[in-house]
């Protein structure tokens, strides 16, 4: 059952990266509707929810912080550093920019993100969250994870207090990952039975509509519950595979897109700054099929011939660390 349920998460991951790519590479409807400004936050809210869920799920069942950090950093860092090196060399960036990017704090003031690295903010949020939750578990063991709901509410209240609807700074965005972590606690029966029953009964279509509204730049106060709506939406399909929306996630195409999603996300801005992304109007968009073909080809090569080797090495390293710790 777990495998089937986690396939639903892969389906959402595929959808999330498609939304982000559409935001950055395609015109979505009339400009007055601001659909590009809506689909980006929607895709990232889903992505962060999934990330938070998987991280907290892992730590709920494996309290070895060193093992966790090795696995996650070997998953994220190799491709990120390769991309950052290419991007910064091409723009002749300074030392401060290199340090901010390589150590994943470029989304903190003063902002060090450039035109081809603007999306790295999300990796900064991810890595900073890894370190934060690892410290929490290191200090308090697995019971520290029970503080996640309070931390999530605290960061959301911080956004409300500062009237920040959406931003790329970790302290204004991490509640989206934390909301996904709450979902993992619910999944692992750490928060009682009633949240599971609620997620089984909730109408996913209604939640999806509310989530879309919460991602629109003109929705005002509705921006604040965005992390929780994304987690409820994913949870409604995780706990109730019988809904049409959950069935729609059971798709081989989405599973493949999910498998290469990290590479798609990391690579696409630099490719968009080549000839494939150049031009104006119809001239630019006529080349979009070639850009997407090149993007998916590079993402496939990166995922299965570069990233997988680093991930396998990270797993071996983590196992050796575990053996030394127990030996």
C-alpha positions as CSV (number, residue, x, y, z in Angstrom):
1,X,0.0,0.0,0.0
2,X,2.8,2.4,0.8
3,X,4.4,2.0,-2.6
4,X,1.0,2.8,-4.3
5,X,0.5,5.8,-2.1
6,X,4.0,7.1,-2.8
7,X,3.4,6.7,-6.5
8,X,0.7,9.4,-5.9
9,X,3.5,11.6,-4.5
10,X,5.5,11.0,-7.7
11,X,2.5,12.1,-9.7
12,X,2.3,15.3,-7.8
13,X,6.1,15.8,-8.3
14,X,5.7,15.5,-12.0
15,X,2.9,18.0,-12.0
16,X,4.9,20.4,-9.8
17,X,7.8,20.6,-12.1
18,X,5.6,20.9,-15.2
19,X,3.9,23.9,-13.5
20,X,7.3,25.5,-12.8
21,X,8.6,24.9,-16.3
22,X,5.4,26.4,-17.8
23,X,5.8,29.4,-15.5
24,X,9.3,30.1,-16.7
25,X,9.1,29.0,-20.4
26,X,5.6,29.6,-21.6
27,X,3.0,32.3,-21.7
28,X,0.0,31.1,-19.7
29,X,-3.2,32.9,-20.8
30,X,-3.8,36.7,-21.0
31,X,-1.3,38.7,-18.9
32,X,-4.2,40.3,-17.0
33,X,-5.0,36.9,-15.5
34,X,-1.5,36.6,-14.0
35,X,-1.5,32.9,-14.6
36,X,2.3,32.7,-14.8
37,X,2.5,34.4,-11.4
38,X,0.1,31.9,-10.1
39,X,1.4,28.6,-11.5
40,X,4.9,29.2,-10.2
41,X,3.9,29.4,-6.5
42,X,1.5,26.5,-7.0
43,X,4.3,24.3,-8.4
44,X,6.7,25.2,-5.7
45,X,4.1,24.8,-2.9
46,X,3.5,21.2,-4.1
47,X,7.2,20.6,-4.5
48,X,8.1,21.8,-1.0
49,X,5.2,19.8,0.5
50,X,6.6,16.6,-1.1
51,X,10.1,17.5,0.0
52,X,9.0,18.1,3.6
53,X,7.0,14.9,3.7
54,X,9.8,12.7,2.5
55,X,12.4,14.3,4.8
56,X,10.3,14.0,7.9
57,X,9.1,10.5,6.9
58,X,12.7,9.4,6.6
59,X,13.8,10.9,10.0
60,X,10.7,9.5,11.7
61,X,11.8,6.0,10.8
62,X,15.6,6.6,10.8
63,X,17.0,8.9,13.5
64,X,20.6,8.8,12.2
65,X,21.3,12.4,11.3
66,X,24.6,11.8,9.6
67,X,23.1,9.2,7.4
68,X,20.3,11.6,6.5
69,X,22.7,14.5,5.7
70,X,25.0,12.3,3.6
71,X,22.1,11.0,1.5
72,X,20.4,14.3,1.0
73,X,23.6,16.3,0.2
74,X,24.8,13.7,-2.3
75,X,21.4,14.0,-3.9
76,X,21.3,17.7,-4.2
77,X,24.8,19.1,-4.2
78,X,26.7,17.5,-7.2
79,X,24.4,18.7,-9.9
80,X,23.8,22.0,-8.2
81,X,27.5,22.7,-7.9
82,X,28.1,21.7,-11.5
83,X,25.4,24.0,-12.7
84,X,26.5,26.9,-10.4
85,X,30.1,26.6,-11.6
86,X,29.0,26.7,-15.3
87,X,26.6,29.6,-14.6
88,X,28.9,31.7,-12.6
89,X,31.9,31.2,-14.9
90,X,29.7,32.3,-17.8
91,X,28.8,35.5,-15.9
92,X,32.2,36.3,-14.4
93,X,30.7,36.4,-10.9
94,X,32.7,37.7,-7.9
95,X,34.0,35.8,-4.9
96,X,31.0,36.7,-2.6
97,X,28.6,35.4,-5.2
98,X,30.5,32.1,-5.5
99,X,30.5,31.6,-1.7
100,X,26.8,32.4,-1.4
101,X,25.9,30.0,-4.2
102,X,28.2,27.1,-3.2
103,X,27.1,27.2,0.4
104,X,23.5,27.9,-0.3
105,X,22.8,31.2,1.4
106,X,22.3,33.3,-1.8
107,X,18.7,33.8,-0.9
108,X,19.6,35.8,2.3
109,X,20.3,39.6,2.1
110,X,22.2,40.9,0.4
111,X,20.8,38.7,-2.4
112,X,23.5,37.2,-4.5
113,X,21.3,35.5,-7.1
114,X,21.8,36.3,-10.8
115,X,19.8,35.9,-14.0
116,X,20.8,32.3,-14.6
117,X,20.8,31.4,-10.9
118,X,17.6,33.0,-9.7
119,X,16.0,29.6,-9.2
120,X,18.8,28.5,-6.8
121,X,16.8,30.2,-4.0
122,X,14.7,27.0,-3.6
123,X,17.8,24.8,-3.2
124,X,19.0,27.3,-0.6
125,X,15.7,26.8,1.3
126,X,16.1,23.0,0.9
127,X,19.6,22.8,2.2
128,X,19.0,25.2,5.1
129,X,16.0,23.1,6.0
130,X,18.1,19.9,6.0
131,X,20.6,21.5,8.4
132,X,17.8,22.9,10.6
133,X,15.9,19.6,10.9
134,X,19.1,17.6,11.4
135,X,20.0,19.9,14.3
136,X,16.6,19.5,15.8
137,X,16.8,15.7,15.6
138,X,20.4,15.7,16.8
139,X,19.4,17.7,19.9
140,X,16.1,16.1,20.8
141,X,16.1,12.9,18.8
142,X,12.8,11.9,17.1
143,X,10.6,13.6,19.7
144,X,12.0,16.9,18.3
145,X,10.0,16.3,15.1
146,X,6.8,16.8,17.2
147,X,7.8,20.5,17.4
148,X,7.3,20.8,13.6
149,X,3.6,21.9,13.8
150,X,4.5,24.7,16.2
151,X,7.5,25.8,14.1
152,X,5.3,25.8,11.0
153,X,2.7,28.0,12.6
154,X,5.4,30.3,14.0
155,X,6.9,30.9,10.5
156,X,3.5,31.5,9.0
157,X,2.7,34.0,11.8
158,X,6.0,35.7,11.1
159,X,4.9,36.1,7.5
160,X,1.5,37.5,8.6
161,X,3.2,39.9,11.1
162,X,5.5,41.2,8.3
163,X,2.7,41.2,5.7
164,X,4.7,39.0,3.4
165,X,2.5,37.0,1.1
166,X,5.3,35.2,-0.8
167,X,9.1,35.6,-0.9
168,X,12.2,33.5,-1.6
169,X,13.9,34.1,1.8
170,X,14.0,30.9,3.9
171,X,12.3,32.5,6.9
172,X,9.4,33.5,4.7
173,X,9.1,30.3,2.7
174,X,10.1,27.4,5.0
175,X,6.5,26.9,6.3
176,X,5.7,25.2,2.9
177,X,8.3,22.5,3.7
178,X,7.2,22.3,7.3
179,X,3.6,21.8,6.3
180,X,4.7,18.8,4.2
181,X,6.6,17.5,7.3
182,X,3.4,17.8,9.3
183,X,1.8,15.5,6.7
184,X,4.6,13.0,7.3
185,X,3.8,13.0,11.0
186,X,0.2,12.4,10.3
187,X,1.1,9.5,8.0
188,X,3.3,8.0,10.7
189,X,0.5,8.2,13.3
190,X,2.4,10.8,15.4
191,X,-0.5,13.3,15.7
192,X,-3.5,11.1,16.5
193,X,-6.2,9.7,14.3
194,X,-8.4,12.7,13.6
195,X,-6.0,14.4,11.0
196,X,-6.0,11.1,9.0
197,X,-9.8,11.0,9.1
198,X,-10.0,14.6,8.0
199,X,-7.7,14.0,5.0
200,X,-9.7,10.9,4.0
201,X,-12.9,12.9,4.0
202,X,-11.8,16.2,2.5
203,X,-12.8,17.1,-1.1
204,X,-9.5,17.4,-3.1
205,X,-11.1,19.4,-5.9
206,X,-12.3,22.1,-3.4
207,X,-8.9,22.2,-1.8
208,X,-7.2,22.5,-5.2
209,X,-9.4,25.5,-6.1
210,X,-8.6,27.1,-2.8
211,X,-4.9,26.4,-3.3
212,X,-4.9,28.0,-6.8
213,X,-6.6,31.1,-5.3
214,X,-4.0,31.2,-2.5
215,X,-1.2,31.2,-5.2
216,X,-2.7,34.2,-7.1
217,X,-0.7,37.4,-6.5
218,X,-3.9,39.4,-5.9
219,X,-5.5,37.0,-3.4
220,X,-4.3,39.0,-0.4
221,X,-4.7,37.2,2.9
222,X,-5.4,33.9,1.2
223,X,-1.7,33.7,0.5
224,X,-1.0,32.8,4.1
225,X,-2.7,29.4,4.2
226,X,-1.0,28.3,1.0
227,X,1.4,25.8,2.7
228,X,-1.5,24.1,4.6
229,X,-3.7,23.9,1.5
230,X,-0.9,22.3,-0.5
231,X,-0.3,19.7,2.3
232,X,-4.0,19.0,2.6
233,X,-4.3,18.5,-1.2
234,X,-1.4,16.1,-1.3
235,X,-2.7,14.4,1.9
236,X,-6.2,13.9,0.5
237,X,-4.8,11.8,-2.3
238,X,-2.2,10.1,-0.1
239,X,-4.9,8.8,2.3
240,X,-7.6,8.2,-0.2
241,X,-6.4,6.6,-3.4
242,X,-10.0,6.2,-4.6
243,X,-10.5,9.8,-5.7
244,X,-10.4,10.8,-9.3
245,X,-7.6,13.2,-8.5
246,X,-5.5,10.4,-6.9
247,X,-6.2,8.2,-9.9
248,X,-4.9,10.9,-12.2
249,X,-1.5,10.8,-10.5
250,X,-1.1,7.1,-11.4
251,X,0.5,7.9,-14.8
252,X,3.7,6.6,-16.2
253,X,4.5,9.8,-18.0
254,X,4.2,11.7,-14.7
255,X,6.4,9.1,-13.0
256,X,9.2,9.6,-15.6
257,X,8.9,13.4,-15.3
258,X,9.1,13.0,-11.6
259,X,12.3,10.9,-11.9
260,X,14.1,13.6,-13.9
261,X,12.4,16.5,-12.2
262,X,15.4,17.7,-10.2
263,X,17.6,17.9,-13.3
264,X,14.8,19.6,-15.2
265,X,14.5,22.3,-12.5
266,X,18.3,22.9,-12.1
267,X,19.2,22.9,-15.8
268,X,16.3,24.8,-17.5
269,X,17.3,28.5,-16.8
270,X,20.7,28.2,-18.3
271,X,19.3,26.5,-21.4
272,X,16.7,29.3,-21.7
273,X,19.6,31.8,-21.9
274,X,21.1,30.1,-25.0
275,X,20.0,30.5,-28.6
276,X,17.1,28.1,-27.9
277,X,15.5,30.6,-25.6
278,X,16.4,33.8,-27.5
279,X,14.1,35.9,-29.6
280,X,10.9,37.8,-29.2
281,X,7.3,36.8,-29.6
282,X,6.6,34.0,-32.1
283,X,10.3,33.7,-33.0
284,X,11.1,32.8,-29.4
285,X,8.2,30.4,-28.9
286,X,8.7,28.7,-32.2
287,X,11.9,27.3,-30.7
288,X,10.3,26.1,-27.5
289,X,9.8,22.5,-28.8
290,X,13.6,22.3,-29.5
291,X,14.3,23.8,-26.1
292,X,12.1,21.3,-24.3
293,X,13.6,18.4,-26.3
294,X,17.1,19.5,-25.4
295,X,16.0,20.0,-21.8
296,X,14.5,16.6,-21.4
297,X,17.5,14.9,-23.1
298,X,20.0,16.7,-20.8
299,X,17.8,15.9,-17.7
300,X,17.7,12.2,-18.7
301,X,21.5,12.1,-19.1
302,X,22.0,14.0,-15.8
303,X,19.6,11.8,-13.8
304,X,20.6,8.4,-15.0
305,X,24.3,8.9,-15.9
306,X,25.5,11.6,-13.4
307,X,23.2,12.0,-10.4
308,X,22.5,8.3,-9.9
309,X,26.3,7.6,-9.5
310,X,26.6,10.3,-6.8
311,X,23.5,9.1,-5.1
312,X,24.8,5.5,-5.1
313,X,28.1,6.7,-3.7
314,X,26.3,8.7,-1.0
315,X,24.3,5.6,0.0
316,X,27.5,3.5,0.2
317,X,29.1,6.2,2.3
318,X,26.1,6.4,4.6
319,X,26.1,2.6,5.1
320,X,29.8,2.7,6.0
321,X,29.1,5.4,8.5
322,X,26.4,3.4,10.0
323,X,28.6,0.3,10.2
324,X,31.3,2.3,12.0
325,X,28.8,3.7,14.4
326,X,27.4,0.3,15.3
327,X,30.6,-1.6,15.1
